[in-house]
Amino acid sequence: MKKVTVLFVDDEPNVLSALRRTLRAEPYKVVLAQGPDEALNALKDQEVDILVSDHLMPTMDGLTFLRLVKMLYPRVVRIILTGHANLDMAIGAINDGEVLRFFTKPWNDVELRAAIQQIVAFIELKRENQVLMDTVRKQRTFIDQLEEEHPGLLKVERDESGAIVLDEDRLLR
């Protein structure tokens, strides 16, 4: 499995350091960005799975930033982390930015780690599902090619109980 990348975005370096420490024992690649512009560059340069963003930042608020990320990188799972939460902002984050989780500062390290672990499990399931879907598509293509090359090859006759009926006379032809 590919290592999961978590991008933290905050305008305060000490908050970013604390967030890095929160995940230091986890097997994730942690990327830090001091603001939305730096984060957008990081998103261009590498594949990010989870993005955790502050809300109040000087160049762009977190909600606007998360809407932009949703538009440009829709598969990135978004989390907001703010010290200035209100109901309208929370509703906007969930509805407009499709934020999966909402945390307030100061955050609880255990809760944040647990939320990220749950999201990682979900991402890994999606990846496994994609591999299985790709396998099914390849198998279907192969079956379709076989049927095209040998018409009737896949036709199976069954009796009332569902058992396959073999017509030995037809097999010998």
Contacts in CASP RR format, 6 or more apart in sequence:
PFRMAT RR
TARGET T0000
AUTHOR 0000-0000-0000
METHOD contacts of the structure
MODEL  1
MKKVTVLFVDDEPNVLSALRRTLRAEPYKVVLAQGPDEALNALKDQEVDI
LVSDHLMPTMDGLTFLRLVKMLYPRVVRIILTGHANLDMAIGAINDGEVL
RFFTKPWNDVELRAAIQQIVAFIELKRENQVLMDTVRKQRTFIDQLEEEH
PGLLKVERDESGAIVLDEDRLLR
1 124 0 8 1.000
1 127 0 8 1.000
2 127 0 8 1.000
3 27 0 8 1.000
3 28 0 8 1.000
3 29 0 8 1.000
4 27 0 8 1.000
4 28 0 8 1.000
4 29 0 8 1.000
4 49 0 8 1.000
4 50 0 8 1.000
4 120 0 8 1.000
4 123 0 8 1.000
4 124 0 8 1.000
5 28 0 8 1.000
5 29 0 8 1.000
5 30 0 8 1.000
5 31 0 8 1.000
5 46 0 8 1.000
5 47 0 8 1.000
5 48 0 8 1.000
5 49 0 8 1.000
5 50 0 8 1.000
6 23 0 8 1.000
6 28 0 8 1.000
6 29 0 8 1.000
6 30 0 8 1.000
6 31 0 8 1.000
6 48 0 8 1.000
6 49 0 8 1.000
6 50 0 8 1.000
6 51 0 8 1.000
6 52 0 8 1.000
6 116 0 8 1.000
7 31 0 8 1.000
7 32 0 8 1.000
7 33 0 8 1.000
7 39 0 8 1.000
7 42 0 8 1.000
7 43 0 8 1.000
7 48 0 8 1.000
7 50 0 8 1.000
7 51 0 8 1.000
7 52 0 8 1.000
8 16 0 8 1.000
8 19 0 8 1.000
8 20 0 8 1.000
8 30 0 8 1.000
8 31 0 8 1.000
8 32 0 8 1.000
8 33 0 8 1.000
8 52 0 8 1.000
8 53 0 8 1.000
9 33 0 8 1.000
9 34 0 8 1.000
9 35 0 8 1.000
9 36 0 8 1.000
9 38 0 8 1.000
9 39 0 8 1.000
9 51 0 8 1.000
9 52 0 8 1.000
9 53 0 8 1.000
9 54 0 8 1.000
9 57 0 8 1.000
9 62 0 8 1.000
9 65 0 8 1.000
10 16 0 8 1.000
10 19 0 8 1.000
10 34 0 8 1.000
10 35 0 8 1.000
10 53 0 8 1.000
10 54 0 8 1.000
10 57 0 8 1.000
10 81 0 8 1.000
11 34 0 8 1.000
11 35 0 8 1.000
11 54 0 8 1.000
11 57 0 8 1.000
11 58 0 8 1.000
12 54 0 8 1.000
13 34 0 8 1.000
15 54 0 8 1.000
15 105 0 8 1.000
16 32 0 8 1.000
16 33 0 8 1.000
16 34 0 8 1.000
19 30 0 8 1.000
19 32 0 8 1.000
19 52 0 8 1.000
19 81 0 8 1.000
20 30 0 8 1.000
20 32 0 8 1.000
22 107 0 8 1.000
22 109 0 8 1.000
22 112 0 8 1.000
22 113 0 8 1.000
23 30 0 8 1.000
23 113 0 8 1.000
23 116 0 8 1.000
26 113 0 8 1.000
26 116 0 8 1.000
26 117 0 8 1.000
28 116 0 8 1.000
28 120 0 8 1.000
31 42 0 8 1.000
31 46 0 8 1.000
31 48 0 8 1.000
33 39 0 8 1.000
33 41 0 8 1.000
33 42 0 8 1.000
35 54 0 8 1.000
35 57 0 8 1.000
35 59 0 8 1.000
35 60 0 8 1.000
36 53 0 8 1.000
36 57 0 8 1.000
36 59 0 8 1.000
36 60 0 8 1.000
36 62 0 8 1.000
36 65 0 8 1.000
36 68 0 8 1.000
37 59 0 8 1.000
37 60 0 8 1.000
39 51 0 8 1.000
39 53 0 8 1.000
39 65 0 8 1.000
39 69 0 8 1.000
40 68 0 8 1.000
40 72 0 8 1.000
42 48 0 8 1.000
43 51 0 8 1.000
43 69 0 8 1.000
43 72 0 8 1.000
43 73 0 8 1.000
43 76 0 8 1.000
48 73 0 8 1.000
48 76 0 8 1.000
49 76 0 8 1.000
49 77 0 8 1.000
49 119 0 8 1.000
49 120 0 8 1.000
49 123 0 8 1.000
50 76 0 8 1.000
50 77 0 8 1.000
50 79 0 8 1.000
50 116 0 8 1.000
50 119 0 8 1.000
50 120 0 8 1.000
50 123 0 8 1.000
51 66 0 8 1.000
51 69 0 8 1.000
51 76 0 8 1.000
51 77 0 8 1.000
51 78 0 8 1.000
51 79 0 8 1.000
52 79 0 8 1.000
52 80 0 8 1.000
52 81 0 8 1.000
52 103 0 8 1.000
52 112 0 8 1.000
52 116 0 8 1.000
53 62 0 8 1.000
53 65 0 8 1.000
53 66 0 8 1.000
53 69 0 8 1.000
53 78 0 8 1.000
53 79 0 8 1.000
53 80 0 8 1.000
53 81 0 8 1.000
54 62 0 8 1.000
54 80 0 8 1.000
54 81 0 8 1.000
54 82 0 8 1.000
54 83 0 8 1.000
55 61 0 8 1.000
55 62 0 8 1.000
55 63 0 8 1.000
55 80 0 8 1.000
55 81 0 8 1.000
55 82 0 8 1.000
55 83 0 8 1.000
55 84 0 8 1.000
55 85 0 8 1.000
55 89 0 8 1.000
55 93 0 8 1.000
56 62 0 8 1.000
56 82 0 8 1.000
56 83 0 8 1.000
56 84 0 8 1.000
57 65 0 8 1.000
60 68 0 8 1.000
62 80 0 8 1.000
62 82 0 8 1.000
63 80 0 8 1.000
63 89 0 8 1.000
63 92 0 8 1.000
63 93 0 8 1.000
63 96 0 8 1.000
63 97 0 8 1.000
66 78 0 8 1.000
66 80 0 8 1.000
66 93 0 8 1.000
66 96 0 8 1.000
66 97 0 8 1.000
66 98 0 8 1.000
66 99 0 8 1.000
67 96 0 8 1.000
67 97 0 8 1.000
69 76 0 8 1.000
69 78 0 8 1.000
69 97 0 8 1.000
70 78 0 8 1.000
70 96 0 8 1.000
70 97 0 8 1.000
70 98 0 8 1.000
77 100 0 8 1.000
77 119 0 8 1.000
77 122 0 8 1.000
77 123 0 8 1.000
78 97 0 8 1.000
78 98 0 8 1.000
78 99 0 8 1.000
78 100 0 8 1.000
79 99 0 8 1.000
79 100 0 8 1.000
79 101 0 8 1.000
79 102 0 8 1.000
79 103 0 8 1.000
79 115 0 8 1.000
79 116 0 8 1.000
79 119 0 8 1.000
80 93 0 8 1.000
80 99 0 8 1.000
80 101 0 8 1.000
80 102 0 8 1.000
80 103 0 8 1.000
81 103 0 8 1.000
81 104 0 8 1.000
81 105 0 8 1.000
81 107 0 8 1.000
81 112 0 8 1.000
82 89 0 8 1.000
82 102 0 8 1.000
82 103 0 8 1.000
82 104 0 8 1.000
82 105 0 8 1.000
83 104 0 8 1.000
83 105 0 8 1.000
85 102 0 8 1.000
85 104 0 8 1.000
90 102 0 8 1.000
93 99 0 8 1.000
93 102 0 8 1.000
94 102 0 8 1.000
100 119 0 8 1.000
101 115 0 8 1.000
101 119 0 8 1.000
103 111 0 8 1.000
103 112 0 8 1.000
103 115 0 8 1.000
143 154 0 8 1.000
146 153 0 8 1.000
146 154 0 8 1.000
147 153 0 8 1.000
147 154 0 8 1.000
156 164 0 8 1.000
157 164 0 8 1.000
157 165 0 8 1.000
157 167 0 8 1.000
158 164 0 8 1.000
158 165 0 8 1.000
159 165 0 8 1.000
END
